[in-house]
Amino acid sequence: MATFICPGLEQYEDQIAKLGKDAVGICKYAIYDAAGMVLEAIKENTPVESGDLRDSLALAPMRNDNGYINTKIEWAGYDSNGTPNALKAAVLESGRSNRSKVPFIRPAVNRVQKAAEASIEAALDKKIKQIMK
Amino acid sequence: MSLQPVKTALDSTGLPFAHYAWASNAKERKTDHGVYAEDGANDLYGDDIHAEHVIQGTIDYFTRDDSGAPQTTIETALDNGKIAWYLNTIQFEDDTGFIHYEWVFEV
């Protein structure tokens, strides 16, 4: 009977175990950076009157919904007239029967989507290499 | 590529549509109407070349018909015109009574 010996497998097992243990943290790290890129793109596209809308844009805390790691870009609070910033953003983006739309969210997301995806890929590669070396 | 396929599809519905903006007078804004407009691109790149030019935009239809018939008519016309689309939002304007359908299209 032939014997096949693979030295160093224990170390490889440890690395894979560590990768599994840190997977959620690694994903959060990668998504956070990409979400920041999208947020900045939307900010740049936001129509500015008072600046309330642009300044209220923020990232929600990172969530893990049964393995679906995500965050939201949302508008917090109210403008100086007491209108919810989220409502103002929705009316601007989609318009109304008595108000023309000014799409600023979807075009911004389209513009940076590929770069954000590449950023996630690069961040994941970097973290995985750090653990596996 | 122009927006002609979108215009042709929407014209085939028999519903009132305008490009960019509906009538500015308040009276006409109170009747069922639709607006379509391009607002950006979602081009396709491959092998470092600009492979396909894609125009993206939205179609909005404001109606007080809550039967769903205008929605079906418009979506069927877009399908028949081989236009890529998705229904983005349906909102109800409680002050005007309009149901506002919004689709995103690409040609």
gemmi code that builds the backbone of each chain (N, CA, C; Angstrom):
import gemmi

chains = {
    "A": [
        ("MET", (0.846, -1.193, 0.000), (0.000, 0.000, 0.000), (0.881, 1.244, 0.000)),
        ("ALA", (0.526, 2.189, -0.856), (1.313, 3.418, -0.936), (0.891, 4.381, 0.160)),
        ("THR", (1.826, 5.129, 0.660), (1.517, 6.144, 1.674), (1.792, 7.526, 1.091)),
        ("PHE", (0.838, 8.393, 1.213), (0.967, 9.738, 0.663), (0.960, 10.720, 1.816)),
        ("ILE", (2.005, 11.455, 1.974), (2.115, 12.353, 3.129), (2.032, 13.808, 2.663)),
        ("CYS", (1.151, 14.565, 3.287), (1.016, 16.006, 2.991), (1.400, 16.794, 4.228)),
        ("PRO", (2.609, 17.223, 4.327), (2.984, 17.972, 5.518), (2.371, 19.378, 5.504)),
        ("GLY", (2.105, 19.914, 6.679), (1.623, 21.313, 6.777), (0.116, 21.440, 6.680)),
        ("LEU", (-0.594, 20.314, 6.594), (-2.059, 20.402, 6.476), (-2.701, 20.981, 7.735)),
        ("GLU", (-2.058, 20.734, 8.896), (-2.630, 21.259, 10.149), (-2.707, 22.782, 10.097)),
        ("GLN", (-1.631, 23.379, 9.560), (-1.606, 24.843, 9.477), (-2.713, 25.330, 8.519)),
        ("TYR", (-2.879, 24.596, 7.434), (-3.902, 24.958, 6.452), (-5.299, 24.862, 7.084)),
        ("GLU", (-5.496, 23.810, 7.866), (-6.774, 23.645, 8.576), (-7.031, 24.815, 9.516)),
        ("ASP", (-5.984, 25.210, 10.227), (-6.119, 26.348, 11.163), (-6.514, 27.619, 10.421)),
        ("GLN", (-5.871, 27.821, 9.262), (-6.148, 29.030, 8.481), (-7.608, 29.049, 7.996)),
        ("ILE", (-8.047, 27.878, 7.524), (-9.429, 27.798, 7.027), (-10.417, 28.010, 8.175)),
        ("ALA", (-10.085, 27.450, 9.330), (-10.959, 27.617, 10.496), (-11.028, 29.092, 10.886)),
        ("LYS", (-9.891, 29.758, 10.855), (-9.838, 31.182, 11.221), (-10.621, 32.013, 10.200)),
        ("LEU", (-10.479, 31.635, 8.946), (-11.204, 32.342, 7.881), (-12.710, 32.224, 8.117)),
        ("GLY", (-13.162, 31.000, 8.464), (-14.581, 30.791, 8.736), (-15.047, 31.609, 9.919)),
        ("LYS", (-14.220, 31.640, 10.951), (-14.571, 32.356, 12.186), (-14.666, 33.865, 11.926)),
        ("ASP", (-13.798, 34.376, 11.074), (-13.737, 35.819, 10.832), (-14.572, 36.262, 9.629)),
        ("ALA", (-15.291, 35.332, 9.003), (-15.955, 35.641, 7.722), (-16.892, 36.841, 7.825)),
        ("VAL", (-17.695, 36.881, 8.875), (-18.670, 37.971, 8.999), (-17.950, 39.312, 9.129)),
        ("GLY", (-16.924, 39.339, 9.960), (-16.165, 40.584, 10.151), (-15.503, 41.043, 8.863)),
        ("ILE", (-14.981, 40.087, 8.109), (-14.330, 40.417, 6.837), (-15.354, 41.014, 5.857)),
        ("CYS", (-16.503, 40.398, 5.801), (-17.550, 40.898, 4.890), (-17.994, 42.303, 5.299)),
        ("LYS", (-18.168, 42.510, 6.594), (-18.580, 43.844, 7.061), (-17.556, 44.896, 6.670)),
        ("TYR", (-16.293, 44.556, 6.838), (-15.196, 45.468, 6.482), (-15.281, 45.825, 4.996)),
        ("ALA", (-15.489, 44.801, 4.163), (-15.510, 45.031, 2.719), (-16.732, 45.850, 2.300)),
        ("ILE", (-17.880, 45.547, 2.890), (-19.123, 46.226, 2.495), (-19.119, 47.678, 2.985)),
        ("TYR", (-18.547, 47.900, 4.156), (-18.552, 49.248, 4.722), (-17.861, 50.241, 3.787)),
        ("ASP", (-16.708, 49.860, 3.274), (-15.962, 50.736, 2.358), (-16.757, 51.007, 1.090)),
        ("ALA", (-17.341, 49.952, 0.531), (-18.094, 50.103, -0.721), (-19.332, 50.961, -0.508)),
        ("ALA", (-20.000, 50.755, 0.630), (-21.194, 51.558, 0.929), (-20.813, 53.030, 1.059)),
        ("GLY", (-19.642, 53.273, 1.613), (-19.160, 54.654, 1.726), (-18.974, 55.298, 0.358)),
        ("MET", (-18.491, 54.505, -0.593), (-18.317, 55.034, -1.960), (-19.672, 55.421, -2.562)),
        ("VAL", (-20.661, 54.555, -2.350), (-22.002, 54.823, -2.900), (-22.593, 56.054, -2.221)),
        ("LEU", (-22.410, 56.127, -0.918), (-22.930, 57.284, -0.169), (-22.339, 58.592, -0.700)),
        ("GLU", (-21.050, 58.606, -0.917), (-20.398, 59.831, -1.407), (-20.914, 60.199, -2.801)),
        ("ALA", (-21.154, 59.181, -3.634), (-21.663, 59.448, -4.988), (-23.060, 60.063, -4.924)),
        ("ILE", (-23.891, 59.551, -4.023), (-25.243, 60.113, -3.886), (-25.154, 61.538, -3.343)),
        ("LYS", (-24.261, 61.746, -2.396), (-24.082, 63.107, -1.855), (-23.714, 64.091, -2.956)),
        ("GLU", (-22.782, 63.661, -3.814), (-22.350, 64.540, -4.910), (-23.510, 64.880, -5.839)),
        ("ASN", (-24.426, 63.930, -6.011), (-25.557, 64.117, -6.939), (-26.750, 64.833, -6.300)),
        ("THR", (-26.726, 64.980, -4.997), (-27.904, 65.531, -4.302), (-28.112, 66.997, -4.665)),
        ("PRO", (-29.323, 67.335, -5.132), (-29.599, 68.747, -5.399), (-29.509, 69.538, -4.085)),
        ("VAL", (-28.868, 70.676, -4.147), (-28.658, 71.439, -2.915), (-29.473, 72.726, -2.933)),
        ("GLU", (-30.354, 72.857, -1.970), (-31.018, 74.143, -1.736), (-30.467, 74.686, -0.421)),
        ("SER", (-30.812, 74.010, 0.658), (-30.265, 74.436, 1.952), (-29.066, 73.576, 2.345)),
        ("GLY", (-28.975, 72.373, 1.735), (-27.908, 71.453, 2.120), (-28.358, 70.460, 3.181)),
        ("ASP", (-29.589, 70.675, 3.713), (-30.114, 69.769, 4.750), (-30.152, 68.328, 4.267)),
        ("LEU", (-30.658, 68.153, 3.041), (-30.838, 66.807, 2.507), (-29.491, 66.109, 2.357)),
        ("ARG", (-28.545, 66.815, 1.754), (-27.220, 66.227, 1.537), (-26.562, 65.870, 2.873)),
        ("ASP", (-26.682, 66.782, 3.835), (-25.985, 66.566, 5.106), (-26.639, 65.503, 5.979)),
        ("SER", (-27.897, 65.166, 5.675), (-28.587, 64.179, 6.518), (-28.328, 62.750, 6.064)),
        ("LEU", (-27.601, 62.605, 4.966), (-27.338, 61.277, 4.405), (-26.295, 60.542, 5.257)),
        ("ALA", (-26.614, 59.312, 5.626), (-25.684, 58.568, 6.490), (-25.833, 57.073, 6.274)),
        ("LEU", (-24.812, 56.337, 6.714), (-24.858, 54.871, 6.671), (-25.488, 54.350, 7.953)),
        ("ALA", (-26.418, 53.425, 7.804), (-27.002, 52.780, 8.983), (-25.993, 51.766, 9.524)),
        ("PRO", (-26.146, 51.386, 10.791), (-25.241, 50.356, 11.327), (-25.315, 49.076, 10.487)),
        ("MET", (-24.180, 48.403, 10.391), (-24.108, 47.165, 9.604), (-25.000, 46.096, 10.245)),
        ("ARG", (-25.700, 45.342, 9.397), (-26.594, 44.299, 9.911), (-26.230, 42.943, 9.339)),
        ("ASN", (-26.563, 41.934, 10.089), (-26.386, 40.561, 9.613), (-27.736, 39.859, 9.720)),
        ("ASP", (-28.460, 39.793, 8.608), (-29.779, 39.166, 8.597), (-29.648, 37.736, 8.067)),
        ("ASN", (-29.436, 36.821, 8.977), (-29.271, 35.402, 8.611), (-28.200, 35.203, 7.542)),
        ("GLY", (-27.069, 35.829, 7.738), (-25.960, 35.661, 6.801), (-25.956, 36.673, 5.662)),
        ("TYR", (-27.017, 37.456, 5.567), (-27.054, 38.503, 4.542), (-26.547, 39.788, 5.195)),
        ("ILE", (-25.292, 40.058, 4.957), (-24.653, 41.192, 5.633), (-24.907, 42.446, 4.812)),
        ("ASN", (-25.463, 43.459, 5.446), (-25.887, 44.630, 4.665), (-25.917, 45.881, 5.512)),
        ("THR", (-25.986, 46.986, 4.820), (-26.218, 48.267, 5.478), (-27.153, 49.067, 4.589)),
        ("LYS", (-27.693, 50.139, 5.119), (-28.563, 50.994, 4.323), (-27.996, 52.395, 4.300)),
        ("ILE", (-28.227, 53.045, 3.167), (-27.904, 54.470, 3.097), (-29.231, 55.182, 3.324)),
        ("GLU", (-29.291, 56.018, 4.326), (-30.596, 56.598, 4.663), (-30.479, 58.072, 5.023)),
        ("TRP", (-31.630, 58.721, 4.954), (-31.702, 60.138, 5.287), (-32.274, 60.255, 6.689)),
        ("ALA", (-31.537, 60.902, 7.546), (-31.977, 61.012, 8.932), (-32.656, 62.362, 9.161)),
        ("GLY", (-33.596, 62.368, 10.084), (-34.131, 63.627, 10.600), (-35.016, 64.419, 9.652)),
        ("TYR", (-35.128, 65.701, 9.969), (-36.048, 66.607, 9.274), (-35.279, 67.824, 8.790)),
        ("ASP", (-35.829, 68.459, 7.740), (-35.180, 69.700, 7.299), (-35.668, 70.867, 8.152)),
        ("SER", (-35.201, 72.065, 7.822), (-35.515, 73.226, 8.665), (-37.003, 73.589, 8.628)),
        ("ASN", (-37.747, 73.034, 7.640), (-39.193, 73.289, 7.583), (-40.005, 72.185, 8.260)),
        ("GLY", (-39.321, 71.212, 8.832), (-40.011, 70.130, 9.525), (-40.400, 68.973, 8.620)),
        ("THR", (-39.933, 68.975, 7.366), (-40.238, 67.874, 6.438), (-39.212, 66.753, 6.630)),
        ("PRO", (-39.672, 65.503, 6.738), (-38.699, 64.402, 6.868), (-37.771, 64.375, 5.642)),
        ("ASN", (-36.490, 64.299, 5.884), (-35.532, 64.283, 4.771), (-35.733, 63.071, 3.860)),
        ("ALA", (-36.135, 61.939, 4.443), (-36.352, 60.729, 3.633), (-37.501, 60.957, 2.648)),
        ("LEU", (-38.554, 61.653, 3.105), (-39.697, 61.937, 2.227), (-39.271, 62.887, 1.107)),
        ("LYS", (-38.479, 63.869, 1.476), (-37.999, 64.833, 0.484), (-37.164, 64.130, -0.595)),
        ("ALA", (-36.327, 63.211, -0.158), (-35.486, 62.472, -1.108), (-36.353, 61.637, -2.046)),
        ("ALA", (-37.390, 60.993, -1.494), (-38.263, 60.141, -2.316), (-39.025, 60.972, -3.343)),
        ("VAL", (-39.496, 62.150, -2.941), (-40.243, 63.010, -3.870), (-39.316, 63.536, -4.965)),
        ("LEU", (-38.112, 63.897, -4.589), (-37.156, 64.362, -5.599), (-36.842, 63.249, -6.593)),
        ("GLU", (-36.592, 62.050, -6.078), (-36.169, 60.936, -6.923), (-37.283, 60.486, -7.875)),
        ("SER", (-38.505, 60.384, -7.365), (-39.601, 59.824, -8.166), (-40.577, 60.860, -8.698)),
        ("GLY", (-40.566, 62.061, -8.159), (-41.493, 63.088, -8.606), (-42.906, 62.844, -8.102)),
        ("ARG", (-43.803, 63.715, -8.495), (-45.224, 63.603, -8.170), (-46.002, 64.131, -9.360)),
        ("SER", (-47.328, 64.016, -9.292), (-48.124, 64.508, -10.415), (-47.976, 66.021, -10.561)),
        ("ASN", (-47.644, 66.698, -9.469), (-47.511, 68.148, -9.540), (-46.080, 68.634, -9.304)),
        ("ARG", (-45.146, 67.708, -9.430), (-43.740, 68.109, -9.276), (-42.845, 67.195, -10.117)),
        ("SER", (-42.009, 67.813, -10.932), (-41.105, 67.023, -11.773), (-40.063, 66.311, -10.917)),
        ("LYS", (-39.631, 65.156, -11.402), (-38.623, 64.404, -10.663), (-37.218, 64.908, -10.960)),
        ("VAL", (-36.324, 64.692, -10.021), (-34.892, 64.980, -10.207), (-34.136, 63.731, -9.758)),
        ("PRO", (-34.057, 62.727, -10.635), (-33.401, 61.482, -10.197), (-31.933, 61.739, -9.839)),
        ("PHE", (-31.582, 61.462, -8.615), (-30.197, 61.674, -8.195), (-29.628, 60.446, -7.499)),
        ("ILE", (-30.492, 59.525, -7.075), (-29.996, 58.346, -6.347), (-29.576, 57.248, -7.334)),
        ("ARG", (-30.529, 56.822, -8.176), (-30.242, 55.715, -9.105), (-29.074, 56.030, -10.037)),
        ("PRO", (-29.033, 57.247, -10.637), (-27.880, 57.541, -11.502), (-26.546, 57.490, -10.742)),
        ("ALA", (-26.570, 57.938, -9.484), (-25.328, 57.900, -8.694), (-24.918, 56.456, -8.413)),
        ("VAL", (-25.896, 55.628, -8.077), (-25.594, 54.215, -7.791), (-25.062, 53.534, -9.052)),
        ("ASN", (-25.710, 53.813, -10.186), (-25.239, 53.223, -11.450), (-23.789, 53.602, -11.731)),
        ("ARG", (-23.482, 54.871, -11.440), (-22.147, 55.385, -11.772), (-21.053, 54.671, -10.980)),
        ("VAL", (-21.313, 54.361, -9.708), (-20.243, 53.796, -8.873), (-20.394, 52.296, -8.612)),
        ("GLN", (-21.441, 51.694, -9.168), (-21.708, 50.290, -8.846), (-20.509, 49.374, -9.136)),
        ("LYS", (-19.931, 49.541, -10.319), (-18.817, 48.649, -10.689), (-17.615, 48.892, -9.780)),
        ("ALA", (-17.339, 50.163, -9.490), (-16.205, 50.489, -8.621), (-16.446, 49.957, -7.210)),
        ("ALA", (-17.684, 50.036, -6.748), (-18.000, 49.539, -5.402), (-17.837, 48.020, -5.345)),
        ("GLU", (-18.283, 47.339, -6.402), (-18.125, 45.884, -6.444), (-16.650, 45.506, -6.466)),
        ("ALA", (-15.862, 46.273, -7.234), (-14.417, 46.003, -7.298), (-13.771, 46.253, -5.941)),
        ("SER", (-14.267, 47.263, -5.229), (-13.738, 47.580, -3.906), (-14.008, 46.434, -2.922)),
        ("ILE", (-15.199, 45.851, -3.014), (-15.532, 44.712, -2.142), (-14.599, 43.535, -2.445)),
        ("GLU", (-14.419, 43.283, -3.725), (-13.562, 42.166, -4.142), (-12.129, 42.369, -3.636)),
        ("ALA", (-11.626, 43.604, -3.805), (-10.243, 43.888, -3.389), (-10.096, 43.773, -1.872)),
        ("ALA", (-11.095, 44.280, -1.139), (-11.025, 44.222, 0.327), (-11.082, 42.778, 0.814)),
        ("LEU", (-11.928, 41.967, 0.176), (-12.014, 40.551, 0.562), (-10.702, 39.828, 0.277)),
        ("ASP", (-10.157, 40.071, -0.915), (-8.871, 39.445, -1.284), (-7.789, 39.795, -0.273)),
        ("LYS", (-7.746, 41.068, 0.093), (-6.704, 41.544, 0.996), (-6.815, 40.846, 2.352)),
        ("LYS", (-8.039, 40.813, 2.886), (-8.232, 40.204, 4.212), (-7.964, 38.694, 4.188)),
        ("ILE", (-8.404, 38.043, 3.119), (-8.197, 36.593, 3.018), (-6.699, 36.289, 2.905)),
        ("LYS", (-5.991, 37.113, 2.138), (-4.539, 36.889, 2.009), (-3.845, 37.085, 3.340)),
        ("GLN", (-4.296, 38.072, 4.105), (-3.677, 38.326, 5.415), (-3.819, 37.104, 6.313)),
        ("ILE", (-4.989, 36.479, 6.265), (-5.241, 35.321, 7.143), (-4.517, 34.081, 6.615)),
        ("MET", (-4.479, 33.925, 5.316), (-3.949, 32.690, 4.728), (-2.438, 32.667, 4.582)),
        ("LYS", (-1.761, 33.787, 4.843), (-0.311, 33.766, 4.603), (0.414, 33.026, 5.725)),
    ],
    "B": [
        ("MET", (-28.401, 54.571, -30.452), (-29.731, 54.124, -30.013), (-30.497, 55.314, -29.460)),
        ("SER", (-31.728, 55.446, -29.914), (-32.541, 56.556, -29.428), (-33.662, 56.003, -28.551)),
        ("LEU", (-34.500, 56.898, -28.116), (-35.637, 56.495, -27.289), (-36.850, 56.090, -28.127)),
        ("GLN", (-36.651, 56.011, -29.439), (-37.785, 55.722, -30.319), (-38.551, 54.456, -29.913)),
        ("PRO", (-37.869, 53.353, -29.523), (-38.629, 52.157, -29.125), (-39.563, 52.417, -27.939)),
        ("VAL", (-39.119, 53.246, -27.027), (-39.958, 53.564, -25.860), (-41.157, 54.385, -26.302)),
        ("LYS", (-40.894, 55.377, -27.143), (-41.984, 56.236, -27.636), (-43.013, 55.385, -28.406)),
        ("THR", (-42.499, 54.514, -29.269), (-43.397, 53.668, -30.062), (-44.245, 52.773, -29.156)),
        ("ALA", (-43.604, 52.184, -28.165), (-44.336, 51.297, -27.250), (-45.409, 52.068, -26.482)),
        ("LEU", (-45.045, 53.231, -25.975), (-46.010, 54.000, -25.181), (-47.131, 54.554, -26.060)),
        ("ASP", (-46.792, 54.956, -27.287), (-47.831, 55.434, -28.211), (-48.859, 54.334, -28.494)),
        ("SER", (-48.365, 53.083, -28.522), (-49.266, 51.968, -28.855), (-50.295, 51.703, -27.763)),
        ("THR", (-50.088, 52.258, -26.566), (-51.032, 52.012, -25.464), (-52.300, 52.853, -25.598)),
        ("GLY", (-52.197, 53.945, -26.359), (-53.339, 54.861, -26.457), (-53.488, 55.740, -25.228)),
        ("LEU", (-52.571, 55.605, -24.284), (-52.618, 56.432, -23.074), (-51.832, 57.722, -23.331)),
        ("PRO", (-52.200, 58.798, -22.645), (-51.510, 60.071, -22.895), (-50.121, 60.121, -22.254)),
        ("PHE", (-49.099, 60.247, -23.088), (-47.723, 60.323, -22.596), (-47.006, 61.524, -23.198)),
        ("ALA", (-46.089, 62.082, -22.452), (-45.238, 63.160, -22.959), (-43.790, 62.850, -22.594)),
        ("HIS", (-42.887, 63.408, -23.364), (-41.458, 63.237, -23.105), (-40.998, 64.361, -22.171)),
        ("TYR", (-40.337, 64.006, -21.100), (-39.791, 64.930, -20.099), (-40.826, 65.573, -19.183)),
        ("ALA", (-41.850, 66.231, -19.753), (-42.771, 66.952, -18.857), (-44.169, 66.958, -19.427)),
        ("TRP", (-45.107, 66.855, -18.532), (-46.496, 66.961, -18.918), (-46.863, 68.434, -18.929)),
        ("ALA", (-48.085, 68.738, -19.325), (-48.521, 70.135, -19.432), (-48.261, 70.894, -18.133)),
        ("SER", (-47.878, 72.125, -18.293), (-47.558, 72.910, -17.099), (-48.809, 73.488, -16.442)),
        ("ASN", (-49.934, 73.511, -17.191), (-51.107, 74.111, -16.540), (-51.779, 73.112, -15.596)),
        ("ALA", (-52.275, 73.656, -14.512), (-52.785, 72.832, -13.415), (-53.961, 71.971, -13.837)),
        ("LYS", (-54.791, 72.487, -14.746), (-55.995, 71.752, -15.139), (-55.621, 70.409, -15.785)),
        ("GLU", (-54.661, 70.449, -16.695), (-54.273, 69.224, -17.402), (-53.529, 68.253, -16.495)),
        ("ARG", (-52.893, 68.782, -15.491), (-52.174, 67.904, -14.558), (-53.143, 67.087, -13.705)),
        ("LYS", (-54.411, 67.442, -13.726), (-55.385, 66.723, -12.897), (-55.982, 65.515, -13.619)),
        ("THR", (-55.655, 65.336, -14.893), (-56.150, 64.164, -15.619), (-55.060, 63.090, -15.663)),
        ("ASP", (-55.470, 61.846, -15.941), (-54.487, 60.753, -16.035), (-53.439, 61.095, -17.100)),
        ("HIS", (-52.201, 60.861, -16.791), (-51.155, 61.179, -17.764), (-49.850, 60.451, -17.414)),
        ("GLY", (-48.970, 60.407, -18.398), (-47.678, 59.762, -18.191), (-46.540, 60.600, -18.746)),
        ("VAL", (-45.368, 60.351, -18.196), (-44.165, 61.064, -18.640), (-43.035, 60.047, -18.736)),
        ("TYR", (-42.243, 60.135, -19.785), (-41.038, 59.296, -19.837), (-39.831, 60.189, -20.083)),
        ("ALA", (-38.721, 59.801, -19.510), (-37.514, 60.621, -19.639), (-36.279, 59.760, -19.432)),
        ("GLU", (-35.262, 60.038, -20.204), (-33.976, 59.376, -20.000), (-33.194, 60.171, -18.952)),
        ("ASP", (-32.402, 59.484, -18.151), (-31.661, 60.218, -17.126), (-30.244, 59.712, -16.932)),
        ("GLY", (-29.805, 58.799, -17.797), (-28.431, 58.339, -17.632), (-28.157, 57.145, -18.516)),
        ("ALA", (-27.007, 56.581, -18.302), (-26.588, 55.452, -19.114), (-26.203, 54.291, -18.209)),
        ("ASN", (-26.259, 53.115, -18.766), (-25.785, 51.931, -18.045), (-25.043, 51.082, -19.074)),
        ("ASP", (-23.979, 51.684, -19.627), (-23.296, 51.087, -20.766), (-22.562, 49.801, -20.407)),
        ("LEU", (-22.357, 49.016, -21.444), (-21.698, 47.726, -21.271), (-20.280, 47.813, -21.832)),
        ("TYR", (-19.326, 47.419, -20.998), (-17.932, 47.432, -21.429), (-17.399, 46.001, -21.456)),
        ("GLY", (-16.525, 45.714, -22.402), (-15.909, 44.403, -22.460), (-14.599, 44.486, -23.205)),
        ("ASP", (-13.612, 43.760, -22.705), (-12.281, 43.775, -23.335), (-11.784, 45.200, -23.531)),
        ("ASP", (-12.030, 46.044, -22.531), (-11.550, 47.433, -22.555), (-12.151, 48.258, -23.685)),
        ("ILE", (-13.289, 47.836, -24.194), (-13.946, 48.685, -25.184), (-15.390, 48.956, -24.757)),
        ("HIS", (-15.917, 50.029, -25.301), (-17.291, 50.435, -25.037), (-18.176, 49.588, -25.955)),
        ("ALA", (-18.677, 48.473, -25.421), (-19.321, 47.482, -26.288), (-20.749, 47.865, -26.666)),
        ("GLU", (-21.517, 48.355, -25.700), (-22.920, 48.672, -25.972), (-23.287, 49.975, -25.287)),
        ("HIS", (-24.006, 50.824, -26.011), (-24.499, 52.055, -25.410), (-25.926, 51.794, -24.928)),
        ("VAL", (-26.165, 52.011, -23.669), (-27.484, 51.724, -23.080), (-28.018, 52.990, -22.425)),
        ("ILE", (-29.227, 53.375, -22.812), (-29.870, 54.536, -22.194), (-30.821, 54.035, -21.112)),
        ("GLN", (-30.730, 54.659, -19.941), (-31.648, 54.305, -18.860), (-32.542, 55.495, -18.548)),
        ("GLY", (-33.741, 55.223, -18.152), (-34.652, 56.307, -17.802), (-35.870, 55.774, -17.073)),
        ("THR", (-36.846, 56.631, -16.912), (-38.043, 56.228, -16.182), (-39.304, 56.563, -16.968)),
        ("ILE", (-40.327, 55.773, -16.691), (-41.672, 56.033, -17.207), (-42.564, 56.194, -15.981)),
        ("ASP", (-43.279, 57.298, -15.924), (-44.204, 57.536, -14.811), (-45.610, 57.617, -15.371)),
        ("TYR", (-46.540, 56.976, -14.679), (-47.930, 57.112, -15.094), (-48.777, 57.432, -13.868)),
        ("PHE", (-49.544, 58.489, -13.991), (-50.392, 58.955, -12.893), (-51.846, 58.684, -13.278)),
        ("THR", (-52.524, 57.899, -12.474), (-53.905, 57.537, -12.823), (-54.764, 57.422, -11.569)),
        ("ARG", (-56.056, 57.633, -11.767), (-57.000, 57.380, -10.667), (-57.737, 56.058, -10.889)),
        ("ASP", (-57.358, 55.345, -11.954), (-57.940, 54.034, -12.252), (-57.235, 52.990, -11.374)),
        ("ASP", (-57.955, 52.470, -10.393), (-57.311, 51.531, -9.472), (-57.534, 50.061, -9.875)),
        ("SER", (-57.956, 49.838, -11.132), (-58.201, 48.464, -11.590), (-56.909, 47.737, -11.955)),
        ("GLY", (-55.848, 48.486, -12.136), (-54.586, 47.880, -12.576), (-54.471, 47.776, -14.082)),
        ("ALA", (-55.540, 48.170, -14.791), (-55.538, 48.036, -16.259), (-54.436, 48.877, -16.929)),
        ("PRO", (-54.235, 50.138, -16.533), (-53.163, 50.901, -17.191), (-51.788, 50.263, -16.993)),
        ("GLN", (-51.580, 49.721, -15.795), (-50.285, 49.069, -15.521), (-50.066, 47.903, -16.478)),
        ("THR", (-51.095, 47.075, -16.624), (-50.987, 45.914, -17.518), (-50.749, 46.362, -18.956)),
        ("THR", (-51.496, 47.377, -19.375), (-51.365, 47.866, -20.753), (-49.938, 48.348, -21.035)),
        ("ILE", (-49.415, 49.123, -20.100), (-48.069, 49.692, -20.304), (-47.003, 48.591, -20.287)),
        ("GLU", (-47.118, 47.686, -19.333), (-46.098, 46.630, -19.230), (-46.141, 45.699, -20.452)),
        ("THR", (-47.346, 45.432, -20.939), (-47.467, 44.587, -22.139), (-46.838, 45.282, -23.343)),
        ("ALA", (-47.072, 46.598, -23.446), (-46.495, 47.350, -24.571), (-44.967, 47.359, -24.501)),
        ("LEU", (-44.429, 47.468, -23.302), (-42.963, 47.451, -23.156), (-42.410, 46.078, -23.525)),
        ("ASP", (-43.110, 45.040, -23.083), (-42.681, 43.675, -23.449), (-42.720, 43.487, -24.964)),
        ("ASN", (-43.823, 43.920, -25.565), (-43.960, 43.765, -27.021), (-42.881, 44.547, -27.768)),
        ("GLY", (-42.465, 45.669, -27.182), (-41.416, 46.487, -27.799), (-40.015, 46.006, -27.476)),
        ("LYS", (-39.935, 44.872, -26.752), (-38.640, 44.276, -26.357), (-37.761, 45.281, -25.602)),
        ("ILE", (-38.406, 45.976, -24.683), (-37.703, 46.967, -23.864), (-37.480, 46.380, -22.476)),
        ("ALA", (-36.245, 46.467, -22.002), (-35.950, 45.974, -20.654), (-36.523, 46.958, -19.647)),
        ("TRP", (-37.236, 46.445, -18.658), (-37.862, 47.335, -17.679), (-38.049, 46.617, -16.353)),
        ("TYR", (-38.224, 47.406, -15.300), (-38.731, 46.868, -14.037), (-39.589, 47.925, -13.372)),
        ("LEU", (-40.581, 47.436, -12.631), (-41.467, 48.344, -11.895), (-40.725, 48.780, -10.645)),
        ("ASN", (-40.449, 50.069, -10.542), (-39.647, 50.559, -9.419), (-40.501, 50.871, -8.199)),
        ("THR", (-41.545, 51.659, -8.380), (-42.398, 51.996, -7.238), (-43.852, 52.160, -7.676)),
        ("ILE", (-44.751, 51.953, -6.730), (-46.154, 52.360, -6.879), (-46.463, 53.176, -5.630)),
        ("GLN", (-46.860, 54.410, -5.844), (-47.145, 55.277, -4.700), (-48.533, 55.881, -4.853)),
        ("PHE", (-49.159, 56.152, -3.738), (-50.465, 56.806, -3.763), (-50.308, 58.224, -3.237)),
        ("GLU", (-50.775, 59.174, -4.024), (-50.713, 60.576, -3.592), (-52.046, 60.897, -2.908)),
        ("ASP", (-52.032, 60.973, -1.605), (-53.321, 61.134, -0.917), (-53.937, 62.514, -1.131)),
        ("ASP", (-53.131, 63.497, -1.481), (-53.712, 64.834, -1.679), (-54.328, 64.996, -3.073)),
        ("THR", (-53.818, 64.268, -4.073), (-54.365, 64.411, -5.432), (-55.233, 63.207, -5.826)),
        ("GLY", (-55.079, 62.102, -5.123), (-55.832, 60.892, -5.447), (-55.208, 60.070, -6.565)),
        ("PHE", (-54.057, 60.494, -7.050), (-53.394, 59.746, -8.122), (-52.649, 58.522, -7.580)),
        ("ILE", (-52.714, 57.432, -8.350), (-51.789, 56.317, -8.127), (-50.626, 56.577, -9.083)),
        ("HIS", (-49.432, 56.547, -8.565), (-48.239, 56.884, -9.350), (-47.408, 55.613, -9.567)),
        ("TYR", (-47.377, 55.147, -10.798), (-46.538, 54.000, -11.168), (-45.231, 54.532, -11.743)),
        ("GLU", (-44.151, 53.908, -11.364), (-42.854, 54.317, -11.916), (-42.077, 53.069, -12.364)),
        ("TRP", (-41.712, 53.067, -13.640), (-40.891, 51.978, -14.187), (-39.519, 52.529, -14.582)),
        ("VAL", (-38.518, 51.695, -14.459), (-37.188, 52.030, -14.987), (-37.002, 51.202, -16.256)),
        ("PHE", (-36.549, 51.851, -17.324), (-36.346, 51.125, -18.581), (-34.900, 51.270, -19.054)),
        ("GLU", (-34.518, 50.361, -19.930), (-33.218, 50.478, -20.603), (-33.403, 50.115, -22.069)),
        ("VAL", (-32.803, 50.911, -22.936), (-32.791, 50.577, -24.371), (-31.380, 50.777, -24.901)),
    ],
}
model = gemmi.Model(1)
for chain_id, residues in chains.items():
    chain = gemmi.Chain(chain_id)
    for i, (resn, *xyz) in enumerate(residues, 1):
        res = gemmi.Residue()
        res.name, res.seqid = resn, gemmi.SeqId(i, " ")
        for name, pos in zip(("N", "CA", "C"), xyz):
            atom = gemmi.Atom()
            atom.name, atom.element = name, gemmi.Element(name[0])
            atom.pos, atom.b_iso = gemmi.Position(*pos), 0.0
            res.add_atom(atom)
        chain.add_residue(res)
    model.add_chain(chain)
structure = gemmi.Structure()
structure.add_model(model)
structure.setup_entities()
